[in-house]
Each structure stands twice: as structure tokens, then as C-alpha cells.
């Protein structure tokens, strides 16, 4: 009977851990992907400005460079309801494009 319980727990473990918080590097990849795949970002630059670089500035802050301009993207955590756990949920907010004089 003990063997059956142990086998069940070992087989069920991946299903319980799938909603756990991500490791630091995994969370960073999720954030990075959300920043670069957001369509609002491409609308913030002019048609001719291509995104050239994404810079990690600090926790929850990324800087997107395109030509002579950049936009800061900040992440804001969406809190879980009481008693819930899981990977971090967040929303993105963008600054206005700031451009250097040419």
C-alpha cells in the first residue's frame, strides 16, 4: 500500500508544480517576451524606426531602443486573490518615446 501511495505522489507531482512560480531566469524570459511581442510597442515608434536593442535597466523596467529614440517599459504586478499561488502575472505600461536630437 505504501508503494502505491509513493508511486501516485511521484506521478502526480508534475501536475501540482506546473502552477508554481518560475525561477528567476524563467521569469525574466517571460517578461522579455511580453515586452518585445506587445503590439502597442511597435505603434509607439514611427514606421521607419526598427527596434534595435532591448535593455534590462532594473527590476520591472526595460528600455527599448529604435534609432535615436527609446521607450521605457515598466511591469506592474497583478496581485493574486487571497490563497492563490502561481507564476507572476503583470501588466505593461509604456513611457512616451524620447528622442535625441540628430
Jmol script that loads the backbone (N, CA, C; Angstrom):
load data "model"
ATOM      1  N   UNK A   1       0.825  -1.198   0.000  1.00  0.00           N
ATOM      2  CA  UNK A   1       0.000   0.000   0.000  1.00  0.00           C
ATOM      3  C   UNK A   1       0.871   1.265   0.000  1.00  0.00           C
ATOM      4  N   UNK A   2       1.960   1.249   0.774  1.00  0.00           N
ATOM      5  CA  UNK A   2       2.846   2.410   0.815  1.00  0.00           C
ATOM      6  C   UNK A   2       3.484   2.660  -0.551  1.00  0.00           C
ATOM      7  N   UNK A   3       3.809   1.567  -1.261  1.00  0.00           N
ATOM      8  CA  UNK A   3       4.399   1.717  -2.586  1.00  0.00           C
ATOM      9  C   UNK A   3       3.415   2.394  -3.543  1.00  0.00           C
ATOM     10  N   UNK A   4       2.149   2.032  -3.434  1.00  0.00           N
ATOM     11  CA  UNK A   4       1.131   2.631  -4.300  1.00  0.00           C
ATOM     12  C   UNK A   4       0.992   4.128  -4.043  1.00  0.00           C
ATOM     13  N   UNK A   5       1.016   4.506  -2.775  1.00  0.00           N
ATOM     14  CA  UNK A   5       0.893   5.922  -2.421  1.00  0.00           C
ATOM     15  C   UNK A   5       2.104   6.706  -2.923  1.00  0.00           C
ATOM     16  N   UNK A   6       3.300   6.153  -2.726  1.00  0.00           N
ATOM     17  CA  UNK A   6       4.520   6.813  -3.181  1.00  0.00           C
ATOM     18  C   UNK A   6       4.517   6.948  -4.699  1.00  0.00           C
ATOM     19  N   UNK A   7       4.134   5.900  -5.414  1.00  0.00           N
ATOM     20  CA  UNK A   7       4.069   5.959  -6.878  1.00  0.00           C
ATOM     21  C   UNK A   7       3.060   7.014  -7.335  1.00  0.00           C
ATOM     22  N   UNK A   8       1.924   7.063  -6.693  1.00  0.00           N
ATOM     23  CA  UNK A   8       0.908   8.053  -7.046  1.00  0.00           C
ATOM     24  C   UNK A   8       1.440   9.473  -6.846  1.00  0.00           C
ATOM     25  N   UNK A   9       2.087   9.699  -5.727  1.00  0.00           N
ATOM     26  CA  UNK A   9       2.616  11.033  -5.443  1.00  0.00           C
ATOM     27  C   UNK A   9       3.704  11.432  -6.440  1.00  0.00           C
ATOM     28  N   UNK A  10       4.572  10.490  -6.793  1.00  0.00           N
ATOM     29  CA  UNK A  10       5.625  10.796  -7.757  1.00  0.00           C
ATOM     30  C   UNK A  10       5.060  11.073  -9.145  1.00  0.00           C
ATOM     31  N   UNK A  11       4.017  10.355  -9.518  1.00  0.00           N
ATOM     32  CA  UNK A  11       3.398  10.577 -10.818  1.00  0.00           C
ATOM     33  C   UNK A  11       2.579  11.870 -10.847  1.00  0.00           C
ATOM     34  N   UNK A  12       1.984  12.235  -9.734  1.00  0.00           N
ATOM     35  CA  UNK A  12       1.130  13.416  -9.681  1.00  0.00           C
ATOM     36  C   UNK A  12       1.912  14.699  -9.440  1.00  0.00           C
ATOM     37  N   UNK A  13       3.145  14.607  -8.978  1.00  0.00           N
ATOM     38  CA  UNK A  13       3.940  15.778  -8.637  1.00  0.00           C
ATOM     39  C   UNK A  13       4.077  16.789  -9.777  1.00  0.00           C
ATOM     40  N   UNK A  14       4.360  16.367 -11.019  1.00  0.00           N
ATOM     41  CA  UNK A  14       4.475  17.382 -12.089  1.00  0.00           C
ATOM     42  C   UNK A  14       3.199  18.185 -12.314  1.00  0.00           C
ATOM     43  N   UNK A  15       2.062  17.605 -12.067  1.00  0.00           N
ATOM     44  CA  UNK A  15       0.815  18.325 -12.268  1.00  0.00           C
ATOM     45  C   UNK A  15       0.591  19.383 -11.194  1.00  0.00           C
ATOM     46  N   UNK A  16       1.055  19.126  -9.992  1.00  0.00           N
ATOM     47  CA  UNK A  16       0.890  20.094  -8.913  1.00  0.00           C
ATOM     48  C   UNK A  16       1.892  21.239  -9.026  1.00  0.00           C
ATOM     49  N   UNK A  17       3.066  20.968  -9.542  1.00  0.00           N
ATOM     50  CA  UNK A  17       4.098  22.004  -9.603  1.00  0.00           C
ATOM     51  C   UNK A  17       3.985  22.873 -10.845  1.00  0.00           C
ATOM     52  N   UNK A  18       3.100  22.556 -11.764  1.00  0.00           N
ATOM     53  CA  UNK A  18       3.025  23.316 -13.011  1.00  0.00           C
ATOM     54  C   UNK A  18       2.540  24.747 -12.809  1.00  0.00           C
ATOM     55  N   UNK A  19       1.889  25.043 -11.706  1.00  0.00           N
ATOM     56  CA  UNK A  19       1.405  26.398 -11.452  1.00  0.00           C
ATOM     57  C   UNK A  19       2.291  27.148 -10.466  1.00  0.00           C
ATOM     58  N   UNK A  20       3.454  26.601 -10.187  1.00  0.00           N
ATOM     59  CA  UNK A  20       4.356  27.243  -9.240  1.00  0.00           C
ATOM     60  C   UNK A  20       5.016  28.457  -9.877  1.00  0.00           C
ATOM     61  N   UNK A  21       5.579  29.295  -9.044  1.00  0.00           N
ATOM     62  CA  UNK A  21       6.298  30.470  -9.540  1.00  0.00           C
ATOM     63  C   UNK A  21       7.505  30.016 -10.338  1.00  0.00           C
ATOM     64  N   UNK A  22       7.911  30.835 -11.297  1.00  0.00           N
ATOM     65  CA  UNK A  22       9.034  30.498 -12.151  1.00  0.00           C
ATOM     66  C   UNK A  22      10.352  30.859 -11.487  1.00  0.00           C
ATOM     67  N   UNK A  23      11.405  30.163 -11.900  1.00  0.00           N
ATOM     68  CA  UNK A  23      12.751  30.514 -11.476  1.00  0.00           C
ATOM     69  C   UNK A  23      13.094  31.894 -11.993  1.00  0.00           C
ATOM     70  N   UNK A  24      14.105  32.511 -11.468  1.00  0.00           N
ATOM     71  CA  UNK A  24      14.479  33.869 -11.872  1.00  0.00           C
ATOM     72  C   UNK A  24      14.726  34.019 -13.357  1.00  0.00           C
ATOM     73  N   UNK A  25      15.516  33.108 -13.955  1.00  0.00           N
ATOM     74  CA  UNK A  25      15.796  33.222 -15.382  1.00  0.00           C
ATOM     75  C   UNK A  25      14.562  32.925 -16.222  1.00  0.00           C
ATOM     76  N   UNK A  26      13.722  32.025 -15.780  1.00  0.00           N
ATOM     77  CA  UNK A  26      12.479  31.727 -16.483  1.00  0.00           C
ATOM     78  C   UNK A  26      11.523  32.906 -16.456  1.00  0.00           C
ATOM     79  N   UNK A  27      11.428  33.558 -15.310  1.00  0.00           N
ATOM     80  CA  UNK A  27      10.565  34.733 -15.188  1.00  0.00           C
ATOM     81  C   UNK A  27      11.077  35.863 -16.070  1.00  0.00           C
ATOM     82  N   UNK A  28      12.384  36.046 -16.115  1.00  0.00           N
ATOM     83  CA  UNK A  28      12.973  37.104 -16.956  1.00  0.00           C
ATOM     84  C   UNK A  28      12.650  36.849 -18.427  1.00  0.00           C
ATOM     85  N   UNK A  29      12.695  35.583 -18.857  1.00  0.00           N
ATOM     86  CA  UNK A  29      12.363  35.254 -20.248  1.00  0.00           C
ATOM     87  C   UNK A  29      10.903  35.570 -20.553  1.00  0.00           C
ATOM     88  N   UNK A  30      10.025  35.277 -19.628  1.00  0.00           N
ATOM     89  CA  UNK A  30       8.602  35.579 -19.816  1.00  0.00           C
ATOM     90  C   UNK A  30       8.398  37.093 -19.931  1.00  0.00           C
ATOM     91  N   UNK A  31       9.057  37.851 -19.073  1.00  0.00           N
ATOM     92  CA  UNK A  31       8.945  39.310 -19.110  1.00  0.00           C
ATOM     93  C   UNK A  31       9.495  39.856 -20.425  1.00  0.00           C
ATOM     94  N   UNK A  32      10.656  39.388 -20.819  1.00  0.00           N
ATOM     95  CA  UNK A  32      11.298  39.854 -22.045  1.00  0.00           C
ATOM     96  C   UNK A  32      10.401  39.587 -23.252  1.00  0.00           C
ATOM     97  N   UNK A  33       9.864  38.388 -23.316  1.00  0.00           N
ATOM     98  CA  UNK A  33       8.985  38.034 -24.437  1.00  0.00           C
ATOM     99  C   UNK A  33       7.733  38.922 -24.447  1.00  0.00           C
ATOM    100  N   UNK A  34       7.160  39.170 -23.287  1.00  0.00           N
ATOM    101  CA  UNK A  34       5.963  40.021 -23.218  1.00  0.00           C
ATOM    102  C   UNK A  34       6.272  41.434 -23.702  1.00  0.00           C
ATOM    103  N   UNK A  35       7.445  41.938 -23.368  1.00  0.00           N
ATOM    104  CA  UNK A  35       7.827  43.297 -23.774  1.00  0.00           C
ATOM    105  C   UNK A  35       7.989  43.382 -25.283  1.00  0.00           C
ATOM    106  N   UNK A  36       8.715  42.451 -25.890  1.00  0.00           N
ATOM    107  CA  UNK A  36       9.011  42.583 -27.317  1.00  0.00           C
ATOM    108  C   UNK A  36       7.859  42.131 -28.206  1.00  0.00           C
ATOM    109  N   UNK A  37       6.939  41.333 -27.693  1.00  0.00           N
ATOM    110  CA  UNK A  37       5.828  40.871 -28.528  1.00  0.00           C
ATOM    111  C   UNK A  37       4.585  41.745 -28.413  1.00  0.00           C
ATOM    112  N   UNK A  38       4.610  42.759 -27.583  1.00  0.00           N
ATOM    113  CA  UNK A  38       3.450  43.612 -27.419  1.00  0.00           C
ATOM    114  C   UNK A  38       3.312  44.561 -28.611  1.00  0.00           C
ATOM    115  N   UNK A  39       2.175  44.531 -29.268  1.00  0.00           N
ATOM    116  CA  UNK A  39       1.975  45.336 -30.470  1.00  0.00           C
ATOM    117  C   UNK A  39       1.904  46.822 -30.178  1.00  0.00           C
ATOM    118  N   UNK A  40       1.519  47.214 -28.962  1.00  0.00           N
ATOM    119  CA  UNK A  40       1.482  48.640 -28.627  1.00  0.00           C
ATOM    120  C   UNK A  40       2.874  49.252 -28.725  1.00  0.00           C
ATOM    121  N   UNK A  41       3.894  48.465 -28.483  1.00  0.00           N
ATOM    122  CA  UNK A  41       5.267  48.962 -28.544  1.00  0.00           C
ATOM    123  C   UNK A  41       5.619  49.387 -29.961  1.00  0.00           C
ATOM    124  N   UNK A  42       5.286  48.571 -30.945  1.00  0.00           N
ATOM    125  CA  UNK A  42       5.643  48.909 -32.324  1.00  0.00           C
ATOM    126  C   UNK A  42       4.896  50.145 -32.801  1.00  0.00           C
ATOM    127  N   UNK A  43       3.718  50.395 -32.264  1.00  0.00           N
ATOM    128  CA  UNK A  43       2.964  51.597 -32.639  1.00  0.00           C
ATOM    129  C   UNK A  43       3.550  52.853 -32.006  1.00  0.00           C
ATOM    130  N   UNK A  44       4.341  52.680 -30.969  1.00  0.00           N
ATOM    131  CA  UNK A  44       4.921  53.829 -30.272  1.00  0.00           C
ATOM    132  C   UNK A  44       6.065  54.465 -31.057  1.00  0.00           C
ATOM    133  N   UNK A  45       6.721  53.689 -31.904  1.00  0.00           N
ATOM    134  CA  UNK A  45       7.785  54.215 -32.746  1.00  0.00           C
ATOM    135  C   UNK A  45       7.202  54.519 -34.122  1.00  0.00           C
ATOM    136  N   UNK A  46       7.915  55.349 -34.901  1.00  0.00           N
ATOM    137  CA  UNK A  46       7.442  55.618 -36.254  1.00  0.00           C
ATOM    138  C   UNK A  46       7.653  54.373 -37.113  1.00  0.00           C
ATOM    139  N   UNK A  47       7.031  54.366 -38.254  1.00  0.00           N
ATOM    140  CA  UNK A  47       7.078  53.216 -39.153  1.00  0.00           C
ATOM    141  C   UNK A  47       8.505  52.857 -39.538  1.00  0.00           C
ATOM    142  N   UNK A  48       9.370  53.851 -39.688  1.00  0.00           N
ATOM    143  CA  UNK A  48      10.726  53.619 -40.172  1.00  0.00           C
ATOM    144  C   UNK A  48      11.706  53.254 -39.067  1.00  0.00           C
ATOM    145  N   UNK A  49      11.298  53.371 -37.832  1.00  0.00           N
ATOM    146  CA  UNK A  49      12.204  53.062 -36.726  1.00  0.00           C
ATOM    147  C   UNK A  49      12.074  51.582 -36.354  1.00  0.00           C
ATOM    148  N   UNK A  50      13.146  50.853 -36.537  1.00  0.00           N
ATOM    149  CA  UNK A  50      13.164  49.441 -36.178  1.00  0.00           C
ATOM    150  C   UNK A  50      13.749  49.270 -34.781  1.00  0.00           C
ATOM    151  N   UNK A  51      13.213  48.345 -34.019  1.00  0.00           N
ATOM    152  CA  UNK A  51      13.747  48.074 -32.686  1.00  0.00           C
ATOM    153  C   UNK A  51      15.131  47.463 -32.846  1.00  0.00           C
ATOM    154  N   UNK A  52      16.111  48.080 -32.212  1.00  0.00           N
ATOM    155  CA  UNK A  52      17.493  47.649 -32.340  1.00  0.00           C
ATOM    156  C   UNK A  52      18.026  46.972 -31.084  1.00  0.00           C
ATOM    157  N   UNK A  53      17.474  47.368 -29.933  1.00  0.00           N
ATOM    158  CA  UNK A  53      18.040  46.853 -28.679  1.00  0.00           C
ATOM    159  C   UNK A  53      16.992  46.892 -27.594  1.00  0.00           C
ATOM    160  N   UNK A  54      17.014  45.867 -26.739  1.00  0.00           N
ATOM    161  CA  UNK A  54      16.182  45.826 -25.534  1.00  0.00           C
ATOM    162  C   UNK A  54      17.131  45.746 -24.358  1.00  0.00           C
ATOM    163  N   UNK A  55      17.023  46.700 -23.464  1.00  0.00           N
ATOM    164  CA  UNK A  55      17.952  46.808 -22.334  1.00  0.00           C
ATOM    165  C   UNK A  55      17.212  46.561 -21.023  1.00  0.00           C
ATOM    166  N   UNK A  56      17.763  45.676 -20.196  1.00  0.00           N
ATOM    167  CA  UNK A  56      17.237  45.466 -18.847  1.00  0.00           C
ATOM    168  C   UNK A  56      17.850  46.548 -17.967  1.00  0.00           C
ATOM    169  N   UNK A  57      17.022  47.465 -17.471  1.00  0.00           N
ATOM    170  CA  UNK A  57      17.520  48.602 -16.698  1.00  0.00           C
ATOM    171  C   UNK A  57      17.566  48.259 -15.213  1.00  0.00           C
ATOM    172  N   UNK A  58      16.461  47.747 -14.702  1.00  0.00           N
ATOM    173  CA  UNK A  58      16.347  47.380 -13.294  1.00  0.00           C
ATOM    174  C   UNK A  58      15.148  46.440 -13.161  1.00  0.00           C
ATOM    175  N   UNK A  59      14.939  45.869 -11.977  1.00  0.00           N
ATOM    176  CA  UNK A  59      13.754  45.016 -11.845  1.00  0.00           C
ATOM    177  C   UNK A  59      12.496  45.767 -12.281  1.00  0.00           C
ATOM    178  N   UNK A  60      11.736  45.138 -13.136  1.00  0.00           N
ATOM    179  CA  UNK A  60      10.466  45.664 -13.648  1.00  0.00           C
ATOM    180  C   UNK A  60      10.616  46.873 -14.559  1.00  0.00           C
ATOM    181  N   UNK A  61      11.787  47.093 -15.131  1.00  0.00           N
ATOM    182  CA  UNK A  61      11.982  48.209 -16.062  1.00  0.00           C
ATOM    183  C   UNK A  61      12.890  47.784 -17.211  1.00  0.00           C
ATOM    184  N   UNK A  62      12.379  47.921 -18.432  1.00  0.00           N
ATOM    185  CA  UNK A  62      13.136  47.636 -19.648  1.00  0.00           C
ATOM    186  C   UNK A  62      13.158  48.891 -20.499  1.00  0.00           C
ATOM    187  N   UNK A  63      14.215  49.049 -21.311  1.00  0.00           N
ATOM    188  CA  UNK A  63      14.317  50.191 -22.214  1.00  0.00           C
ATOM    189  C   UNK A  63      14.470  49.643 -23.638  1.00  0.00           C
ATOM    190  N   UNK A  64      13.597  50.111 -24.524  1.00  0.00           N
ATOM    191  CA  UNK A  64      13.587  49.670 -25.910  1.00  0.00           C
ATOM    192  C   UNK A  64      14.163  50.780 -26.773  1.00  0.00           C
ATOM    193  N   UNK A  65      15.212  50.471 -27.550  1.00  0.00           N
ATOM    194  CA  UNK A  65      15.876  51.450 -28.405  1.00  0.00           C
ATOM    195  C   UNK A  65      15.511  51.202 -29.861  1.00  0.00           C
ATOM    196  N   UNK A  66      15.199  52.283 -30.568  1.00  0.00           N
ATOM    197  CA  UNK A  66      14.931  52.232 -32.004  1.00  0.00           C
ATOM    198  C   UNK A  66      15.456  53.520 -32.612  1.00  0.00           C
ATOM    199  N   UNK A  67      16.508  53.413 -33.390  1.00  0.00           N
ATOM    200  CA  UNK A  67      17.120  54.606 -33.974  1.00  0.00           C
ATOM    201  C   UNK A  67      17.619  55.541 -32.885  1.00  0.00           C
ATOM    202  N   UNK A  68      17.225  56.797 -32.958  1.00  0.00           N
ATOM    203  CA  UNK A  68      17.631  57.798 -31.977  1.00  0.00           C
ATOM    204  C   UNK A  68      16.669  57.885 -30.792  1.00  0.00           C
ATOM    205  N   UNK A  69      15.670  57.012 -30.747  1.00  0.00           N
ATOM    206  CA  UNK A  69      14.628  57.089 -29.719  1.00  0.00           C
ATOM    207  C   UNK A  69      14.645  55.866 -28.803  1.00  0.00           C
ATOM    208  N   UNK A  70      14.063  56.057 -27.640  1.00  0.00           N
ATOM    209  CA  UNK A  70      13.871  54.927 -26.737  1.00  0.00           C
ATOM    210  C   UNK A  70      12.567  55.094 -25.975  1.00  0.00           C
ATOM    211  N   UNK A  71      12.052  53.981 -25.500  1.00  0.00           N
ATOM    212  CA  UNK A  71      10.834  53.937 -24.690  1.00  0.00           C
ATOM    213  C   UNK A  71      11.119  53.077 -23.478  1.00  0.00           C
ATOM    214  N   UNK A  72      10.704  53.531 -22.311  1.00  0.00           N
ATOM    215  CA  UNK A  72      10.809  52.722 -21.099  1.00  0.00           C
ATOM    216  C   UNK A  72       9.525  51.924 -20.926  1.00  0.00           C
ATOM    217  N   UNK A  73       9.687  50.648 -20.619  1.00  0.00           N
ATOM    218  CA  UNK A  73       8.553  49.752 -20.395  1.00  0.00           C
ATOM    219  C   UNK A  73       8.636  49.270 -18.951  1.00  0.00           C
ATOM    220  N   UNK A  74       7.600  49.539 -18.173  1.00  0.00           N
ATOM    221  CA  UNK A  74       7.601  49.093 -16.782  1.00  0.00           C
ATOM    222  C   UNK A  74       6.560  47.997 -16.601  1.00  0.00           C
ATOM    223  N   UNK A  75       6.871  47.084 -15.714  1.00  0.00           N
ATOM    224  CA  UNK A  75       5.985  45.975 -15.396  1.00  0.00           C
ATOM    225  C   UNK A  75       5.371  46.225 -14.029  1.00  0.00           C
ATOM    226  N   UNK A  76       4.086  46.011 -13.925  1.00  0.00           N
ATOM    227  CA  UNK A  76       3.371  46.156 -12.662  1.00  0.00           C
ATOM    228  C   UNK A  76       2.723  44.817 -12.332  1.00  0.00           C
ATOM    229  N   UNK A  77       3.004  44.323 -11.149  1.00  0.00           N
ATOM    230  CA  UNK A  77       2.468  43.030 -10.739  1.00  0.00           C
ATOM    231  C   UNK A  77       0.967  43.110 -10.522  1.00  0.00           C
ATOM    232  N   UNK A  78       0.267  42.113 -11.042  1.00  0.00           N
ATOM    233  CA  UNK A  78      -1.163  41.960 -10.783  1.00  0.00           C
ATOM    234  C   UNK A  78      -1.279  40.992  -9.613  1.00  0.00           C
ATOM    235  N   UNK A  79      -1.774  41.442  -8.470  1.00  0.00           N
ATOM    236  CA  UNK A  79      -1.808  40.567  -7.295  1.00  0.00           C
ATOM    237  C   UNK A  79      -2.793  39.405  -7.476  1.00  0.00           C
ATOM    238  N   UNK A  80      -2.429  38.285  -6.890  1.00  0.00           N
ATOM    239  CA  UNK A  80      -3.308  37.114  -6.883  1.00  0.00           C
ATOM    240  C   UNK A  80      -4.378  37.287  -5.814  1.00  0.00           C
ATOM    241  N   UNK A  81      -5.542  36.683  -6.016  1.00  0.00           N
ATOM    242  CA  UNK A  81      -6.542  36.663  -4.946  1.00  0.00           C
ATOM    243  C   UNK A  81      -5.993  35.905  -3.730  1.00  0.00           C
ATOM    244  N   UNK A  82      -6.524  36.184  -2.598  1.00  0.00           N
ATOM    245  CA  UNK A  82      -6.083  35.541  -1.345  1.00  0.00           C
ATOM    246  C   UNK A  82      -6.096  34.024  -1.490  1.00  0.00           C
ATOM    247  N   UNK A  83      -4.992  33.390  -1.142  1.00  0.00           N
ATOM    248  CA  UNK A  83      -4.911  31.940  -1.146  1.00  0.00           C
ATOM    249  C   UNK A  83      -4.433  31.326  -2.445  1.00  0.00           C
ATOM    250  N   UNK A  84      -4.220  32.119  -3.494  1.00  0.00           N
ATOM    251  CA  UNK A  84      -3.764  31.599  -4.774  1.00  0.00           C
ATOM    252  C   UNK A  84      -2.254  31.785  -4.904  1.00  0.00           C
ATOM    253  N   UNK A  85      -1.627  30.867  -5.627  1.00  0.00           N
ATOM    254  CA  UNK A  85      -0.197  30.948  -5.919  1.00  0.00           C
ATOM    255  C   UNK A  85      -0.007  30.683  -7.404  1.00  0.00           C
ATOM    256  N   UNK A  86       1.169  30.989  -7.899  1.00  0.00           N
ATOM    257  CA  UNK A  86       1.459  30.690  -9.293  1.00  0.00           C
ATOM    258  C   UNK A  86       2.495  31.629  -9.851  1.00  0.00           C
ATOM    259  N   UNK A  87       2.711  31.500 -11.150  1.00  0.00           N
ATOM    260  CA  UNK A  87       3.670  32.361 -11.829  1.00  0.00           C
ATOM    261  C   UNK A  87       3.176  33.807 -11.784  1.00  0.00           C
ATOM    262  N   UNK A  88       4.097  34.704 -11.740  1.00  0.00           N
ATOM    263  CA  UNK A  88       3.771  36.129 -11.631  1.00  0.00           C
ATOM    264  C   UNK A  88       2.952  36.596 -12.835  1.00  0.00           C
ATOM    265  N   UNK A  89       1.911  37.335 -12.568  1.00  0.00           N
ATOM    266  CA  UNK A  89       1.109  37.977 -13.596  1.00  0.00           C
ATOM    267  C   UNK A  89       1.423  39.468 -13.544  1.00  0.00           C
ATOM    268  N   UNK A  90       1.528  40.112 -14.700  1.00  0.00           N
ATOM    269  CA  UNK A  90       1.882  41.527 -14.725  1.00  0.00           C
ATOM    270  C   UNK A  90       1.247  42.211 -15.921  1.00  0.00           C
ATOM    271  N   UNK A  91       1.209  43.536 -15.838  1.00  0.00           N
ATOM    272  CA  UNK A  91       0.757  44.340 -16.969  1.00  0.00           C
ATOM    273  C   UNK A  91       1.887  45.283 -17.345  1.00  0.00           C
ATOM    274  N   UNK A  92       1.894  45.708 -18.601  1.00  0.00           N
ATOM    275  CA  UNK A  92       2.947  46.567 -19.121  1.00  0.00           C
ATOM    276  C   UNK A  92       2.440  47.991 -19.258  1.00  0.00           C
ATOM    277  N   UNK A  93       3.306  48.945 -18.990  1.00  0.00           N
ATOM    278  CA  UNK A  93       2.982  50.343 -19.263  1.00  0.00           C
ATOM    279  C   UNK A  93       4.200  50.985 -19.927  1.00  0.00           C
ATOM    280  N   UNK A  94       3.936  51.856 -20.895  1.00  0.00           N
ATOM    281  CA  UNK A  94       4.982  52.448 -21.717  1.00  0.00           C
ATOM    282  C   UNK A  94       5.092  53.935 -21.467  1.00  0.00           C
ATOM    283  N   UNK A  95       6.317  54.427 -21.522  1.00  0.00           N
ATOM    284  CA  UNK A  95       6.530  55.874 -21.482  1.00  0.00           C
ATOM    285  C   UNK A  95       6.372  56.414 -22.900  1.00  0.00           C
ATOM    286  N   UNK A  96       6.348  57.716 -23.019  1.00  0.00           N
ATOM    287  CA  UNK A  96       6.358  58.346 -24.349  1.00  0.00           C
ATOM    288  C   UNK A  96       7.764  58.153 -24.938  1.00  0.00           C
ATOM    289  N   UNK A  97       7.840  58.081 -26.253  1.00  0.00           N
ATOM    290  CA  UNK A  97       9.131  57.964 -26.918  1.00  0.00           C
ATOM    291  C   UNK A  97       9.960  59.210 -26.650  1.00  0.00           C
ATOM    292  N   UNK A  98      11.207  59.004 -26.281  1.00  0.00           N
ATOM    293  CA  UNK A  98      12.148  60.098 -26.057  1.00  0.00           C
ATOM    294  C   UNK A  98      13.242  59.987 -27.099  1.00  0.00           C
ATOM    295  N   UNK A  99      13.478  61.060 -27.845  1.00  0.00           N
ATOM    296  CA  UNK A  99      14.432  61.017 -28.948  1.00  0.00           C
ATOM    297  C   UNK A  99      15.552  62.032 -28.737  1.00  0.00           C
ATOM    298  N   UNK A 100      16.762  61.628 -29.116  1.00  0.00           N
ATOM    299  CA  UNK A 100      17.907  62.546 -29.093  1.00  0.00           C
ATOM    300  C   UNK A 100      17.852  63.417 -30.334  1.00  0.00           C
ATOM    301  N   UNK A 101      18.386  64.584 -30.219  1.00  0.00           N
ATOM    302  CA  UNK A 101      18.473  65.485 -31.366  1.00  0.00           C
ATOM    303  C   UNK A 101      19.541  64.933 -32.307  1.00  0.00           C
ATOM    304  N   UNK A 102      19.257  64.938 -33.579  1.00  0.00           N
ATOM    305  CA  UNK A 102      20.217  64.408 -34.566  1.00  0.00           C
ATOM    306  C   UNK A 102      21.144  65.466 -35.060  1.00  0.00           C
TER     307      UNK A 102
END
end "model"
wireframe off; spacefill off
backbone 0.3
color backbone group
